[in-house]
Amino acid sequence: MRAWIRNFRETHFFRLKLAVTAAKRRRMTRTRFIAITGSSTKSTTSAILRRIVSERHTVAFNEFSNGISSIARTIRKAPQDVDFVVLEVAAGQGTSVERGAQLSRPHVAIVTMIDLEHYSAFRTREAVAHEKGHLVAALPADGIAFLNADDAYVMSMAARTSARVVSFGLGEGADYRATNVEFDMQRGLRMSIIGPTRSLDVSAPLFGKHFYLPVLASVACALELGIPDDEIVAAVASYQGMINRCGVLPVDKGPVFVCDTQKAPYHSVTLPMDALAGTDAPRKTVVIGQISDFPGNAQRKYTEAISFAGSIADRVYAVGPNAHKGKAKFEREGVEFARFDSLEALAAHLRETAIEGEMILLKSAQNLHLERLAISFLAPVRCWSELCGQSGSCFGCRMHGIPRSEQPMKRGARHRLRARLDDGKAVWREGSLFARYMAMSADRRPPKL
């Protein structure tokens, strides 16, 4: 019976939802739809663009959850008269981008880059580009396609649309070109953007030069949409980034963590390390967890990542089920290297050895939840499950203080408990069974992260 109900929900009921969404989309004649795809930087581009546009317009959006269900839900829940709908469109299995494009029918499409971040599903860059190109092909003749001029796979999509094409990148031929890209810990990312008619100097408190791409893409789109220059500059400067995408988390009288724990595709695994190399710190540590999306020998990939980390850091640690796959081949002398089977053991080691002002970069795919290493410096962590199965960050889950075995499994129960924890009305009690909680007095409430 349960299997029949699940099958009904996943087929007939889901098709009904898509039909309702399509009808709602047809009625939203005054709303401009902006769809963003790419192998990386979708979420950051979307977040910056939303920050800019929302200064004087209403905006509906999806975030992190960027499959067809999320797109449909965002459109259904958006107000009928909303000014903009900004959608991330991911390439999962099959024709996910094509279906998302058909459903959203965007007026504007942004394609950031093409790489093998989707190796398990598409195997080649050509296949990734073909799937993501459906977003550009869905544009109307009066639409705009924003394409990365430095990526040949992205620029090839121009042939699939009759819409106007606007390019952005570092090269001379780009319509919007980023120049003088600089980064330091005190002032963050800074750069100049040269457009067809005017130039802008922008800055953002982001960690690393590699964030130039989402900033450039979002600013180029905003300028073409007619957003005033001063609003763009102010909005970009106020964007703090995402805590689990090179988010900087300083510990009082302790180390400074850089948490890049959302994704770790092989093609970009060294980018935050490049940023770390340019920082001034008494000591630098790199922690490498899970690396994803690569063809060929895993041992070679992990060895390359560990070796690169050793070229810029004083300490390199590998952790998790793949920690044994990488070898330490350091050209510099005196680099400390160790493997840890568990995050709990590594957290204890870091707490014992970290020094004030030390920079600690955490780099991994999200399944290891490496951010718990940073959280353990701020609050007790009792959930050390290697693979808990929960998507998203521990910063959002906020149940790090409760052992995994004591946490409720159902989504609704987890949501209600999270609300009680945030309000300071509940705390985990050792020895409880299946999350029985006790009320807390104000002076016993745990620190909020």
VOROMI-525792 format. One line per field, with one value per residue (C-alpha): residue number from 1; residue in three letters; x, y, z. Coordinates in steps of 0.02 Angstrom, whole numbers, always signed. Layout:
N
seq	c(NUM,...)
type	c(ALA,...)
c1	c(X,...)
c2	c(Y,...)
c3	c(Z,...)
END
This chain:
449
seq	c(1,2,3,4,5,6,7,8,9,10,11,12,13,14,15,16,17,18,19,20,21,22,23,24,25,26,27,28,29,30,31,32,33,34,35,36,37,38,39,40,41,42,43,44,45,46,47,48,49,50,51,52,53,54,55,56,57,58,59,60,61,62,63,64,65,66,67,68,69,70,71,72,73,74,75,76,77,78,79,80,81,82,83,84,85,86,87,88,89,90,91,92,93,94,95,96,97,98,99,100,101,102,103,104,105,106,107,108,109,110,111,112,113,114,115,116,117,118,119,120,121,122,123,124,125,126,127,128,129,130,131,132,133,134,135,136,137,138,139,140,141,142,143,144,145,146,147,148,149,150,151,152,153,154,155,156,157,158,159,160,161,162,163,164,165,166,167,168,169,170,171,172,173,174,175,176,177,178,179,180,181,182,183,184,185,186,187,188,189,190,191,192,193,194,195,196,197,198,199,200,201,202,203,204,205,206,207,208,209,210,211,212,213,214,215,216,217,218,219,220,221,222,223,224,225,226,227,228,229,230,231,232,233,234,235,236,237,238,239,240,241,242,243,244,245,246,247,248,249,250,251,252,253,254,255,256,257,258,259,260,261,262,263,264,265,266,267,268,269,270,271,272,273,274,275,276,277,278,279,280,281,282,283,284,285,286,287,288,289,290,291,292,293,294,295,296,297,298,299,300,301,302,303,304,305,306,307,308,309,310,311,312,313,314,315,316,317,318,319,320,321,322,323,324,325,326,327,328,329,330,331,332,333,334,335,336,337,338,339,340,341,342,343,344,345,346,347,348,349,350,351,352,353,354,355,356,357,358,359,360,361,362,363,364,365,366,367,368,369,370,371,372,373,374,375,376,377,378,379,380,381,382,383,384,385,386,387,388,389,390,391,392,393,394,395,396,397,398,399,400,401,402,403,404,405,406,407,408,409,410,411,412,413,414,415,416,417,418,419,420,421,422,423,424,425,426,427,428,429,430,431,432,433,434,435,436,437,438,439,440,441,442,443,444,445,446,447,448,449)
type	c(MET,ARG,ALA,TRP,ILE,ARG,ASN,PHE,ARG,GLU,THR,HIS,PHE,PHE,ARG,LEU,LYS,LEU,ALA,VAL,THR,ALA,ALA,LYS,ARG,ARG,ARG,MET,THR,ARG,THR,ARG,PHE,ILE,ALA,ILE,THR,GLY,SER,SER,THR,LYS,SER,THR,THR,SER,ALA,ILE,LEU,ARG,ARG,ILE,VAL,SER,GLU,ARG,HIS,THR,VAL,ALA,PHE,ASN,GLU,PHE,SER,ASN,GLY,ILE,SER,SER,ILE,ALA,ARG,THR,ILE,ARG,LYS,ALA,PRO,GLN,ASP,VAL,ASP,PHE,VAL,VAL,LEU,GLU,VAL,ALA,ALA,GLY,GLN,GLY,THR,SER,VAL,GLU,ARG,GLY,ALA,GLN,LEU,SER,ARG,PRO,HIS,VAL,ALA,ILE,VAL,THR,MET,ILE,ASP,LEU,GLU,HIS,TYR,SER,ALA,PHE,ARG,THR,ARG,GLU,ALA,VAL,ALA,HIS,GLU,LYS,GLY,HIS,LEU,VAL,ALA,ALA,LEU,PRO,ALA,ASP,GLY,ILE,ALA,PHE,LEU,ASN,ALA,ASP,ASP,ALA,TYR,VAL,MET,SER,MET,ALA,ALA,ARG,THR,SER,ALA,ARG,VAL,VAL,SER,PHE,GLY,LEU,GLY,GLU,GLY,ALA,ASP,TYR,ARG,ALA,THR,ASN,VAL,GLU,PHE,ASP,MET,GLN,ARG,GLY,LEU,ARG,MET,SER,ILE,ILE,GLY,PRO,THR,ARG,SER,LEU,ASP,VAL,SER,ALA,PRO,LEU,PHE,GLY,LYS,HIS,PHE,TYR,LEU,PRO,VAL,LEU,ALA,SER,VAL,ALA,CYS,ALA,LEU,GLU,LEU,GLY,ILE,PRO,ASP,ASP,GLU,ILE,VAL,ALA,ALA,VAL,ALA,SER,TYR,GLN,GLY,MET,ILE,ASN,ARG,CYS,GLY,VAL,LEU,PRO,VAL,ASP,LYS,GLY,PRO,VAL,PHE,VAL,CYS,ASP,THR,GLN,LYS,ALA,PRO,TYR,HIS,SER,VAL,THR,LEU,PRO,MET,ASP,ALA,LEU,ALA,GLY,THR,ASP,ALA,PRO,ARG,LYS,THR,VAL,VAL,ILE,GLY,GLN,ILE,SER,ASP,PHE,PRO,GLY,ASN,ALA,GLN,ARG,LYS,TYR,THR,GLU,ALA,ILE,SER,PHE,ALA,GLY,SER,ILE,ALA,ASP,ARG,VAL,TYR,ALA,VAL,GLY,PRO,ASN,ALA,HIS,LYS,GLY,LYS,ALA,LYS,PHE,GLU,ARG,GLU,GLY,VAL,GLU,PHE,ALA,ARG,PHE,ASP,SER,LEU,GLU,ALA,LEU,ALA,ALA,HIS,LEU,ARG,GLU,THR,ALA,ILE,GLU,GLY,GLU,MET,ILE,LEU,LEU,LYS,SER,ALA,GLN,ASN,LEU,HIS,LEU,GLU,ARG,LEU,ALA,ILE,SER,PHE,LEU,ALA,PRO,VAL,ARG,CYS,TRP,SER,GLU,LEU,CYS,GLY,GLN,SER,GLY,SER,CYS,PHE,GLY,CYS,ARG,MET,HIS,GLY,ILE,PRO,ARG,SER,GLU,GLN,PRO,MET,LYS,ARG,GLY,ALA,ARG,HIS,ARG,LEU,ARG,ALA,ARG,LEU,ASP,ASP,GLY,LYS,ALA,VAL,TRP,ARG,GLU,GLY,SER,LEU,PHE,ALA,ARG,TYR,MET,ALA,MET,SER,ALA,ASP,ARG,ARG,PRO,PRO,LYS,LEU)
c1	c(+0,+138,+230,+70,+46,+227,+216,+56,+135,+292,+199,+18,+19,+186,+120,-30,+85,+182,+19,-37,+134,+130,-42,+20,+173,+63,-34,+123,+133,+210,+346,+522,+600,+789,+863,+1042,+1140,+1321,+1437,+1484,+1438,+1250,+1200,+1319,+1270,+1087,+1113,+1209,+1085,+939,+1027,+1046,+872,+780,+833,+681,+590,+501,+591,+543,+680,+736,+897,+1012,+868,+870,+788,+624,+521,+601,+574,+391,+364,+446,+333,+175,+211,+269,+146,+53,+121,+301,+426,+562,+581,+763,+789,+939,+924,+1032,+1085,+1045,+996,+917,+836,+823,+881,+770,+618,+661,+679,+513,+424,+500,+512,+643,+666,+848,+972,+1143,+1269,+1422,+1537,+1546,+1651,+1641,+1550,+1414,+1531,+1425,+1276,+1351,+1533,+1591,+1591,+1504,+1359,+1350,+1351,+1214,+1100,+1131,+1111,+925,+907,+976,+874,+714,+736,+615,+680,+674,+765,+947,+1077,+1224,+1368,+1544,+1660,+1808,+1722,+1708,+1575,+1466,+1492,+1442,+1266,+1245,+1205,+1053,+955,+890,+895,+1025,+1190,+1290,+1460,+1559,+1734,+1916,+1960,+1967,+1820,+1693,+1552,+1577,+1757,+1830,+1999,+2114,+2045,+2122,+2093,+2155,+2082,+2058,+1963,+1898,+1872,+1895,+1886,+1838,+1703,+1716,+1553,+1503,+1453,+1522,+1633,+1608,+1725,+1649,+1703,+1630,+1684,+1716,+1862,+1961,+1984,+1881,+1723,+1749,+1643,+1476,+1501,+1537,+1390,+1265,+1327,+1320,+1141,+1091,+1164,+1070,+910,+933,+978,+1067,+1256,+1254,+1126,+1231,+1391,+1305,+1216,+1375,+1472,+1340,+1340,+1423,+1426,+1372,+1451,+1485,+1555,+1720,+1635,+1756,+1723,+1844,+1858,+1889,+2071,+2083,+2100,+2007,+1910,+1870,+1725,+1712,+1611,+1464,+1545,+1717,+1723,+1898,+1910,+1898,+1967,+2124,+2037,+2014,+2192,+2252,+2159,+2234,+2408,+2382,+2336,+2453,+2440,+2558,+2512,+2403,+2312,+2213,+2089,+2036,+1883,+1782,+1826,+1694,+1661,+1817,+1863,+2008,+2109,+2049,+2218,+2300,+2168,+2181,+2372,+2369,+2253,+2357,+2519,+2450,+2391,+2566,+2636,+2542,+2506,+2606,+2489,+2384,+2258,+2153,+1995,+1852,+1831,+1945,+2086,+2195,+2187,+2303,+2490,+2593,+2716,+2777,+2915,+2926,+3009,+2928,+2747,+2649,+2534,+2416,+2263,+2112,+1978,+1850,+1803,+1789,+1973,+2026,+1921,+2007,+2177,+2135,+2071,+2233,+2353,+2270,+2350,+2277,+2263,+2296,+2201,+2114,+2035,+1902,+1875,+1753,+1590,+1442,+1415,+1554,+1489,+1665,+1597,+1576,+1763,+1734,+1574,+1665,+1767,+1607,+1489,+1486,+1465,+1390,+1333,+1488,+1402,+1515,+1371,+1213,+1112,+1050,+1073,+1127,+1245,+1260,+1244,+1067,+1027,+1080,+1068,+1255,+1231,+1121,+1189,+1126,+1042,+938,+880,+705,+706,+546,+559,+416,+482,+655,+581,+483,+634,+744,+621,+623,+813,+820,+700,+802,+655,+741,+907,+969,+977,+1105,+1022,+861,+777,+728,+746,+657,+696,+690,+654,+801,+824,+895,+1067,+1089,+1047,+1185,+1272,+1192,+1309)
c2	c(+0,+122,+82,+118,+285,+333,+287,+389,+541,+529,+510,+569,+693,+766,+787,+878,+995,+1032,+1068,+1188,+1272,+1292,+1373,+1491,+1536,+1582,+1704,+1792,+1907,+2055,+1955,+1939,+1768,+1752,+1577,+1537,+1379,+1323,+1193,+1310,+1479,+1465,+1495,+1640,+1724,+1704,+1772,+1926,+1963,+1948,+2066,+2195,+2181,+2176,+2354,+2419,+2265,+2114,+1950,+1766,+1635,+1458,+1429,+1275,+1160,+1188,+1038,+1034,+1013,+1168,+1269,+1219,+1256,+1428,+1476,+1412,+1505,+1667,+1813,+1841,+2019,+1987,+2088,+1956,+1769,+1717,+1530,+1416,+1274,+1122,+983,+823,+661,+657,+814,+917,+1082,+1058,+1026,+1174,+1287,+1230,+1260,+1429,+1501,+1629,+1803,+1805,+1661,+1665,+1525,+1540,+1398,+1218,+1083,+903,+940,+825,+685,+544,+597,+665,+604,+739,+929,+921,+827,+949,+1097,+1019,+996,+1167,+1247,+1208,+1358,+1474,+1389,+1423,+1613,+1717,+1826,+1980,+1892,+1906,+1770,+1810,+1695,+1672,+1736,+1639,+1471,+1402,+1276,+1416,+1532,+1392,+1408,+1574,+1474,+1399,+1560,+1711,+1814,+1950,+1881,+1978,+1907,+1929,+1874,+1922,+1923,+2077,+2023,+2015,+2143,+2158,+2131,+2113,+2197,+2233,+2084,+2087,+2002,+2020,+1977,+2158,+2221,+2062,+2052,+2208,+2234,+2350,+2304,+2383,+2382,+2442,+2615,+2634,+2559,+2515,+2483,+2352,+2263,+2123,+2039,+1873,+1753,+1735,+1804,+1662,+1750,+1876,+1766,+1770,+1954,+1996,+1893,+1969,+2148,+2129,+2066,+2206,+2339,+2271,+2270,+2456,+2450,+2613,+2603,+2661,+2529,+2393,+2447,+2459,+2292,+2199,+2278,+2219,+2039,+1933,+1769,+1597,+1523,+1354,+1425,+1500,+1581,+1656,+1610,+1686,+1611,+1732,+1712,+1563,+1516,+1586,+1454,+1462,+1342,+1281,+1128,+1131,+1061,+999,+957,+912,+1050,+1188,+1107,+1216,+1385,+1419,+1360,+1494,+1621,+1551,+1569,+1757,+1780,+1833,+1714,+1641,+1468,+1393,+1227,+1139,+999,+894,+783,+717,+766,+734,+731,+670,+533,+414,+361,+428,+404,+520,+656,+653,+651,+804,+898,+854,+900,+1068,+1103,+1066,+1198,+1337,+1271,+1222,+1080,+966,+842,+715,+651,+535,+370,+425,+493,+343,+373,+523,+524,+669,+725,+893,+996,+1107,+1043,+1043,+1021,+919,+786,+665,+560,+548,+416,+520,+703,+690,+640,+780,+907,+857,+875,+1048,+1109,+1052,+1124,+1275,+1443,+1618,+1692,+1527,+1507,+1338,+1297,+1161,+1089,+948,+896,+919,+735,+740,+899,+960,+1122,+1031,+1056,+1244,+1229,+1126,+1282,+1379,+1253,+1070,+949,+780,+730,+651,+532,+511,+507,+570,+576,+754,+876,+1053,+1128,+1093,+1281,+1265,+1098,+1164,+992,+970,+970,+814,+639,+574,+426,+547,+658,+638,+565,+639,+809,+888,+833,+899,+1066,+1084,+1038,+1159,+1299,+1255,+1251,+1422,+1493,+1422,+1317,+1148,+1063,+887,+787,+647,+477,+532,+414,+476,+659,+694,+872,+980,+1166,+1282,+1437,+1588,+1574,+1396,+1427,+1376,+1509,+1540,+1520)
c3	c(+0,+45,-117,-216,-127,-155,-340,-358,-277,-384,-548,-561,-417,-473,-650,-580,-485,-645,-738,-601,-606,-795,-784,-648,-754,-903,-794,-730,-881,-789,-701,-773,-752,-733,-740,-691,-728,-736,-664,-521,-444,-479,-298,-270,-434,-389,-213,-271,-410,-288,-169,-307,-381,-215,-173,-267,-333,-261,-294,-278,-285,-250,-155,-144,-190,-377,-460,-554,-394,-317,-475,-482,-298,-314,-459,-373,-212,-294,-284,-447,-462,-407,-510,-532,-510,-497,-519,-503,-628,-594,-710,-618,-700,-872,-943,-784,-862,-1014,-905,-794,-946,-1020,-855,-811,-989,-936,-1009,-953,-943,-860,-891,-779,-834,-895,-815,-754,-593,-659,-710,-638,-744,-906,-917,-1040,-1045,-1213,-1135,-989,-1111,-1217,-1067,-991,-1162,-1157,-1041,-1176,-1312,-1214,-1220,-1323,-1464,-1352,-1210,-1155,-1137,-1023,-1070,-1001,-1137,-1065,-1083,-1260,-1208,-1140,-1289,-1408,-1337,-1429,-1585,-1500,-1475,-1570,-1410,-1381,-1315,-1185,-1138,-978,-928,-912,-1097,-1208,-1314,-1171,-1167,-979,-927,-752,-727,-579,-481,-308,-140,+38,+209,+261,+109,+27,-160,-265,-453,-593,-719,-891,-989,-1163,-1100,-923,-789,-606,-461,-346,-188,-83,+80,-7,+16,-144,-319,-392,-334,-474,-588,-494,-452,-634,-700,-578,-604,-794,-782,-663,-776,-926,-822,-790,-606,-554,-529,-348,-299,-380,-292,-123,-141,-192,-48,+76,+17,+152,+58,+120,+275,+193,+30,+84,+232,+358,+540,+667,+841,+983,+1037,+922,+739,+589,+493,+307,+279,+99,+142,+21,-136,-187,-372,-426,-557,-425,-268,-267,-286,-99,-71,-192,-87,+73,-2,-15,+168,+308,+456,+588,+525,+388,+393,+257,+295,+146,+156,+9,-171,-305,-492,-577,-701,-679,-529,-361,-278,-404,-379,-189,-200,-314,-196,-42,-131,-186,-9,+53,-64,+27,+202,+356,+403,+291,+360,+265,+348,+308,+217,+75,+184,+142,-46,-51,-27,+39,-94,-31,-112,+42,+199,+370,+312,+440,+366,+451,+412,+527,+515,+609,+621,+809,+823,+706,+802,+964,+881,+812,+980,+1063,+933,+850,+885,+886,+713,+623,+459,+443,+275,+275,+100,+65,-14,+102,+144,+275,+357,+389,+461,+626,+653,+660,+761,+893,+936,+973,+1052,+1106,+960,+999,+824,+746,+626,+474,+348,+431,+270,+300,+158,+190,+316,+502,+525,+458,+541,+712,+794,+815,+1004,+998,+960,+795,+880,+986,+843,+769,+594,+523,+438,+533,+702,+658,+605,+768,+873,+778,+816,+1001,+1003,+920,+1047,+1191,+1250,+1233,+1263,+1240,+1401,+1411,+1426,+1344,+1220,+1048,+1087,+1251,+1300,+1453,+1471,+1494,+1597,+1508,+1588,+1523,+1342,+1221,+1117,+949,+801)
END
